[in-house]
Amino acid sequence: MHRPLVTEEMIREALSQGKKRIEIPPQALTTPAASQLALERGIEIVRVSEVTSMNSPSDRAVEQPTVQNQPSKVVVFGSDHGGFKLKEELKPFTQKLGYAVLDVGTYDENPCDYPDFAYAVAKAVSSGEAWRGIMIDGAGIGSCVVANKVPGVKAACCHNEFVARNAREHNDTNVLTLGSRVTGSEVCKEIVKVWLETWFAGGRHKHRVDKIDQIETRFLK
């Protein structure tokens, strides 16, 4: 079944028309770039099934998004067994920062394979289900490799705040991987905070990030 795609160009068109709201079908997919631009510019993306529950067509026409009714930015979390405890500590911390949390597992400390959960995190970001993703394993490296295999994902393994800030300002990453056996939980909290709150600087960095995206498209043809 064909699923409609909401792109960055559609968000920009809505902005040019002065719109603050876009209505889409329930089955539509939203690209990561479109989701981020909409959040940055205050465009509310509403699925038709949600819109039809409102009182009347006239109500839909005049309603504007407010701080109260804007959805929180969704951060998807995943881990393997080695990262489970740190994941459980970082989720409430992230919620206190004002973000919604989606957990794709693992849900206990039974041995499991990090590629399964790293893929689930990356897929949620790539599909637009989540705004950003955080994946935790023992060192953070394996999950970073997995996440970067998913189209639309730019993942960074960060062990300090400087790298986290650079990963956002210079590289526009949308998935963060952490190593529970490498970095302490308090440092990880600071990394998460910096990474979530730092915006892409654009400028000369955009040209370089565009080249990264172009490399990816060579293998999608």
DATAUR-V633072 format. One record per residue. RES is the residue in three letters. OMEGA is omega as a letter, one per 30 degrees, with the letter a starting at -180 (* if undefined). D_FIRST is the distance of its C-alpha to the first C-alpha in Angstrom with 2 decimals. Layout:
BEGIN
{{RES,OMEGA,D_FIRST} {RES,OMEGA,D_FIRST}}
END
This chain:
BEGIN
{{MET,l,0.00} {HIS,l,3.79} {ARG,l,6.31} {PRO,a,9.76} {LEU,l,12.54} {VAL,a,16.07} {THR,l,18.62} {GLU,a,22.38} {GLU,l,23.04} {MET,l,21.52} {ILE,l,23.83} {ARG,l,26.74} {GLU,l,26.19} {ALA,l,26.33} {LEU,a,29.48} {SER,l,31.05} {GLN,l,30.59} {GLY,a,32.20} {LYS,l,29.26} {LYS,a,29.24} {ARG,l,25.98} {ILE,l,22.37} {GLU,a,20.03} {ILE,l,16.29} {PRO,a,13.38} {PRO,a,13.17} {GLN,a,9.79} {ALA,l,11.10} {LEU,l,12.46} {THR,l,16.10} {THR,l,17.86} {PRO,a,21.12} {ALA,l,23.21} {ALA,l,21.83} {SER,a,22.43} {GLN,l,25.91} {LEU,l,26.89} {ALA,l,25.93} {LEU,a,28.04} {GLU,a,30.87} {ARG,l,31.06} {GLY,l,30.59} {ILE,l,27.32} {GLU,l,25.65} {ILE,a,21.85} {VAL,l,21.07} {ARG,a,17.85} {VAL,a,17.97} {SER,l,18.45} {GLU,a,21.50} {VAL,a,22.85} {THR,l,22.92} {SER,l,25.26} {MET,a,27.94} {ASN,a,30.91} {SER,l,30.44} {PRO,a,28.96} {SER,l,32.25} {ASP,a,31.98} {ARG,a,28.64} {ALA,a,30.20} {VAL,a,33.19} {GLU,l,32.00} {GLN,a,32.30} {PRO,l,31.42} {THR,l,34.48} {VAL,a,35.49} {GLN,a,35.11} {ASN,l,31.56} {GLN,l,29.99} {PRO,l,27.81} {SER,l,29.41} {LYS,a,28.10} {VAL,l,26.31} {VAL,a,27.77} {VAL,l,26.08} {PHE,l,28.67} {GLY,l,28.68} {SER,l,31.53} {ASP,a,32.83} {HIS,a,35.87} {GLY,a,38.24} {GLY,a,36.65} {PHE,a,36.06} {LYS,l,39.30} {LEU,l,38.89} {LYS,a,35.32} {GLU,l,36.73} {GLU,a,39.45} {LEU,a,37.32} {LYS,l,34.77} {PRO,l,37.37} {PHE,l,38.95} {THR,l,35.72} {GLN,l,35.31} {LYS,l,38.88} {LEU,l,38.01} {GLY,a,35.65} {TYR,l,32.23} {ALA,a,29.70} {VAL,l,29.11} {LEU,a,26.14} {ASP,l,27.30} {VAL,l,25.07} {GLY,g,28.11} {THR,a,30.26} {TYR,l,32.07} {ASP,a,35.41} {GLU,l,37.69} {ASN,a,36.85} {PRO,l,36.32} {CYS,a,32.76} {ASP,a,31.12} {TYR,a,30.58} {PRO,a,27.71} {ASP,a,25.42} {PHE,l,26.19} {ALA,l,26.50} {TYR,l,22.96} {ALA,l,21.77} {VAL,a,23.76} {ALA,l,22.58} {LYS,l,18.87} {ALA,l,19.49} {VAL,a,21.27} {SER,a,18.92} {SER,a,15.91} {GLY,l,18.30} {GLU,l,18.69} {ALA,l,22.31} {TRP,l,24.77} {ARG,l,26.79} {GLY,l,27.12} {ILE,a,30.24} {MET,a,30.56} {ILE,l,33.88} {ASP,a,35.32} {GLY,a,38.90} {ALA,a,39.27} {GLY,a,36.04} {ILE,a,35.80} {GLY,l,33.48} {SER,l,30.84} {CYS,l,31.20} {VAL,l,30.57} {VAL,a,27.39} {ALA,a,26.00} {ASN,l,26.76} {LYS,a,24.54} {VAL,a,21.39} {PRO,l,20.30} {GLY,a,21.44} {VAL,l,24.02} {LYS,a,27.77} {ALA,l,29.70} {ALA,l,33.46} {CYS,a,35.83} {CYS,l,38.57} {HIS,l,41.94} {ASN,a,43.69} {GLU,a,43.30} {PHE,a,44.15} {VAL,l,41.34} {ALA,l,38.88} {ARG,l,40.00} {ASN,a,39.85} {ALA,l,36.34} {ARG,a,35.19} {GLU,a,37.63} {HIS,a,37.45} {ASN,l,34.17} {ASP,a,31.74} {THR,l,30.50} {ASN,l,27.86} {VAL,l,28.46} {LEU,l,31.98} {THR,a,33.21} {LEU,l,36.51} {GLY,a,38.94} {SER,a,40.49} {ARG,a,43.32} {VAL,a,44.02} {THR,l,44.04} {GLY,a,45.56} {SER,a,43.65} {GLU,l,45.59} {VAL,l,44.92} {CYS,l,41.22} {LYS,l,41.24} {GLU,l,42.76} {ILE,a,40.29} {VAL,a,37.34} {LYS,a,39.02} {VAL,a,39.77} {TRP,a,36.36} {LEU,a,34.55} {GLU,l,37.04} {THR,a,37.45} {TRP,l,35.54} {PHE,a,34.82} {ALA,a,37.91} {GLY,l,36.29} {GLY,a,38.98} {ARG,a,39.89} {HIS,a,37.47} {LYS,l,34.43} {HIS,a,35.37} {ARG,l,35.42} {VAL,l,32.18} {ASP,l,30.52} {LYS,l,31.86} {ILE,a,30.28} {ASP,l,26.83} {GLN,l,27.55} {ILE,a,28.43} {GLU,a,25.06} {THR,l,23.23} {ARG,a,25.42} {PHE,l,23.64} {LEU,a,20.06} {LYS,*,20.62}}
END
